[in-house]
Amino acid sequence: MAMDKVPNQWGTGRFHLLKTRRNIRILNASTIDSHRIEKLRLYLRSFFTLPVKISSPFARPNPKYLRDEKTGQKFHLNTHDESVEYESLLKVALQYIQKRDYTVLMIVDYPLVEQNGDRFDPILGRALNQRTCVAQVQYRDLDFFATCAHEIMHNIGVDHTTNAKCLMNPCGSDIPLLADHNLKKLQHFLGFGNDKKFKRSRYADLCRMWWKIFDRSDVVALRAFREIELRMS
């Protein structure tokens, strides 16, 4: 079995993280400004302690197709009303995985849907085990960034949990906390083994990052910050 096909025993069959394959790539198919996307990069870097790269290859993204500005290649998307079926976006994302990337996160402005039989259900994000995921840009940074981290955690191999304060709760959590069993999976995935200092160090990194990204006047961000501080004790 080739090294890049070894399953991740600490997750649910995803790929191992390798020294030569550890980047998170943000594939920007949205119109958000560079300042906001830099805040997302910083958030993900602090959350995962991995390098985060940004690619913005598309010219004037729209819900019907994406066109690569450099090559001119056009990718047609499957739409339903004013929404885009997420699977057609993830097929595009697969084309942009680079050699050193562990996963590619595509971000888009338009609403996403998932087809279930005759229904098209609205979603905020979705991940596939081919190391790609997609998230819809949301109004509040706290919600949007949490959705992005949630989908990348799926790519790592972490499933949903019933823990109400865990980022992996399917009902949604805007606080970047992980239930102990999910934090342990992330710890092993990143190669920290049984390091007892990992938990405190990780949440300390998030605290140092927090006010570089969020506004201190944001009461929701302040509540989240205090929850993170409690995890350090």
C-alpha positions as CSV (number, residue, x, y, z in Angstrom):
1,M,0.0,0.0,0.0
2,A,1.5,3.4,-1.0
3,M,2.2,5.8,1.8
4,D,-0.4,8.3,0.6
5,K,-3.1,5.6,0.8
6,V,-2.5,4.6,4.4
7,P,-5.8,5.2,6.3
8,N,-5.9,7.3,9.4
9,Q,-6.5,4.9,12.2
10,W,-7.5,7.8,14.6
11,G,-10.2,9.0,12.3
12,T,-12.6,7.2,10.1
13,G,-10.5,6.1,7.2
14,R,-9.1,9.4,5.9
15,F,-5.5,9.9,4.8
16,H,-2.6,10.3,7.1
17,L,-0.9,13.7,7.5
18,L,2.6,13.6,6.0
19,K,5.6,16.0,6.3
20,T,5.2,16.5,2.5
21,R,1.4,16.9,2.6
22,R,0.2,19.1,5.4
23,N,-1.2,22.3,3.9
24,I,-4.8,23.5,4.2
25,R,-5.7,25.3,1.0
26,I,-8.5,27.9,0.9
27,L,-9.8,27.8,-2.7
28,N,-11.5,31.2,-2.9
29,A,-14.5,31.1,-5.3
30,S,-16.2,34.1,-3.5
31,T,-16.1,37.8,-3.6
32,I,-15.1,38.4,0.0
33,D,-12.3,41.0,0.5
34,S,-8.7,40.1,1.2
35,H,-8.8,41.3,4.8
36,R,-11.6,38.9,5.7
37,I,-10.0,35.9,3.9
38,E,-6.7,36.7,5.8
39,K,-8.7,36.5,9.1
40,L,-10.0,33.1,8.0
41,R,-6.5,31.9,7.2
42,L,-5.3,33.0,10.7
43,Y,-8.3,31.3,12.4
44,L,-7.7,28.0,10.6
45,R,-3.9,28.1,11.2
46,S,-4.5,28.6,14.9
47,F,-7.2,25.9,15.1
48,F,-5.3,23.2,13.2
49,T,-1.7,24.4,13.8
50,L,-1.1,23.7,10.1
51,P,0.1,25.9,7.2
52,V,-2.8,27.6,5.4
53,K,-2.5,28.7,1.8
54,I,-4.9,30.8,-0.3
55,S,-5.7,30.4,-4.0
56,S,-8.1,32.7,-5.9
57,P,-8.0,31.4,-9.4
58,F,-11.5,32.2,-10.6
59,A,-12.6,35.3,-12.6
60,R,-15.9,36.8,-11.3
61,P,-17.4,33.7,-9.8
62,N,-21.1,33.1,-10.4
63,P,-23.6,30.4,-9.6
64,K,-23.7,28.9,-13.1
65,Y,-20.0,28.3,-13.7
66,L,-16.5,29.0,-12.6
67,R,-13.8,30.1,-15.0
68,D,-10.1,29.8,-14.2
69,E,-8.6,33.2,-15.0
70,K,-5.2,31.8,-15.9
71,T,-6.1,28.8,-18.1
72,G,-9.6,29.9,-19.3
73,Q,-11.0,26.5,-18.3
74,K,-14.7,26.7,-17.5
75,F,-16.4,24.5,-14.9
76,H,-20.2,24.3,-15.2
77,L,-22.1,24.0,-11.9
78,N,-25.4,22.2,-11.2
79,T,-28.0,24.6,-9.9
80,H,-31.4,24.5,-8.3
81,D,-33.3,27.7,-8.3
82,E,-30.7,30.2,-7.0
83,S,-28.6,27.6,-5.2
84,V,-25.7,25.4,-6.3
85,E,-25.5,21.6,-5.6
86,Y,-22.4,21.2,-3.5
87,E,-21.2,18.1,-5.3
88,S,-20.5,20.0,-8.5
89,L,-18.3,22.4,-6.5
90,L,-16.3,19.6,-4.8
91,K,-15.6,18.1,-8.3
92,V,-14.0,21.4,-9.1
93,A,-12.1,21.6,-5.9
94,L,-10.5,18.2,-6.7
95,Q,-8.8,19.8,-9.7
96,Y,-7.0,22.2,-7.4
97,I,-5.4,19.9,-4.8
98,Q,-1.7,20.5,-5.0
99,K,1.1,18.1,-4.0
100,R,1.7,19.5,-0.5
101,D,-2.0,20.0,0.3
102,Y,-3.8,17.8,2.8
103,T,-7.2,19.3,2.1
104,V,-8.8,22.0,0.0
105,L,-11.6,24.2,1.4
106,M,-13.6,25.9,-1.3
107,I,-15.6,29.0,-0.2
108,V,-18.5,30.4,-2.2
109,D,-21.0,33.3,-1.9
110,Y,-24.1,31.6,-3.2
111,P,-26.4,29.3,-1.2
112,L,-25.6,25.6,-1.2
113,V,-28.1,22.6,-1.5
114,E,-27.8,18.9,-1.2
115,Q,-30.1,16.7,-3.2
116,N,-32.0,14.0,-1.1
117,G,-34.4,12.2,-3.4
118,D,-36.8,14.7,-4.8
119,R,-35.8,17.4,-2.2
120,F,-33.0,20.0,-2.3
121,D,-32.0,20.8,1.2
122,P,-30.1,24.0,2.1
123,I,-26.7,23.4,3.7
124,L,-23.9,25.7,4.9
125,G,-21.1,23.3,4.1
126,R,-20.2,19.8,3.3
127,A,-17.1,17.6,3.1
128,L,-16.1,14.5,1.1
129,N,-13.4,12.0,2.0
130,Q,-11.5,12.9,-1.2
131,R,-9.9,15.7,0.9
132,T,-12.2,18.4,-0.3
133,C,-14.9,20.5,1.4
134,V,-17.0,23.5,0.7
135,A,-18.5,26.3,2.8
136,Q,-20.9,29.1,2.1
137,V,-19.8,32.6,3.2
138,Q,-21.9,33.8,6.1
139,Y,-22.6,37.2,7.5
140,R,-20.9,36.7,10.9
141,D,-17.2,35.7,10.9
142,L,-17.7,33.6,14.0
143,D,-20.3,31.4,12.3
144,F,-18.5,31.3,8.9
145,F,-15.1,30.4,10.3
146,A,-16.6,27.7,12.6
147,T,-18.4,26.1,9.6
148,C,-15.1,26.0,7.7
149,A,-13.3,24.3,10.6
150,H,-16.1,21.9,11.1
151,E,-15.9,20.7,7.4
152,I,-12.1,20.3,7.6
153,M,-12.5,18.2,10.7
154,H,-14.7,15.9,8.6
155,N,-11.9,15.6,6.1
156,I,-9.5,14.7,8.9
157,G,-11.9,11.9,9.8
158,V,-13.9,13.3,12.8
159,D,-17.6,12.6,12.8
160,H,-20.5,14.4,14.4
161,T,-21.0,14.4,18.2
162,T,-24.0,15.0,20.5
163,N,-21.9,17.3,22.8
164,A,-23.7,20.6,22.7
165,K,-20.5,22.7,23.1
166,C,-18.4,20.8,20.5
167,L,-17.7,22.3,17.1
168,M,-18.7,18.9,15.6
169,N,-22.3,19.1,16.9
170,P,-24.4,18.9,13.7
171,C,-26.8,21.5,15.1
172,G,-23.9,24.0,15.0
173,S,-21.5,25.6,17.4
174,D,-19.8,28.9,16.8
175,I,-17.2,28.2,19.6
176,P,-14.0,26.4,18.4
177,L,-14.1,23.9,21.3
178,L,-13.8,20.1,20.8
179,A,-15.2,17.3,22.9
180,D,-12.4,15.4,24.6
181,H,-12.6,12.4,22.3
182,N,-12.5,14.6,19.2
183,L,-9.7,16.7,20.6
184,K,-7.8,13.4,21.1
185,K,-8.4,12.5,17.5
186,L,-7.0,15.8,16.3
187,Q,-4.0,15.5,18.7
188,H,-3.1,12.1,17.2
189,F,-3.8,13.2,13.7
190,L,-1.3,16.1,14.1
191,G,1.3,13.8,15.5
192,F,1.3,14.9,19.1
193,G,0.7,11.4,20.4
194,N,-0.2,11.4,24.1
195,D,1.4,14.8,24.9
196,K,-0.4,16.0,28.0
197,K,0.4,19.7,27.2
198,F,-1.4,19.6,23.9
199,K,-4.8,20.7,25.1
200,R,-3.6,23.7,27.1
201,S,-1.2,24.8,24.4
202,R,-3.8,24.6,21.7
203,Y,-6.4,26.7,23.5
204,A,-3.7,29.1,24.5
205,D,-2.9,29.6,20.8
206,L,-6.5,30.2,20.1
207,C,-6.7,32.9,22.9
208,R,-3.6,34.7,21.5
209,M,-5.2,34.7,18.0
210,W,-8.7,35.7,19.1
211,W,-8.6,39.5,19.3
212,K,-6.5,39.7,16.1
213,I,-9.5,38.5,14.3
214,F,-12.6,39.4,16.3
215,D,-13.9,42.8,17.6
216,R,-13.7,43.1,21.4
217,S,-17.1,44.8,21.3
218,D,-18.7,41.6,19.9
219,V,-20.5,40.1,22.9
220,V,-20.8,36.7,21.1
221,A,-17.0,36.6,20.4
222,L,-16.4,37.6,24.0
223,R,-18.5,34.7,25.3
224,A,-16.6,32.3,23.0
225,F,-13.3,33.7,24.2
226,R,-14.3,33.1,27.8
227,E,-15.3,29.5,27.0
228,I,-11.9,28.9,25.4
229,E,-10.1,30.4,28.5
230,L,-12.0,27.9,30.7
231,R,-10.6,25.0,28.7
232,M,-7.0,26.1,29.6
233,S,-7.6,25.6,33.3
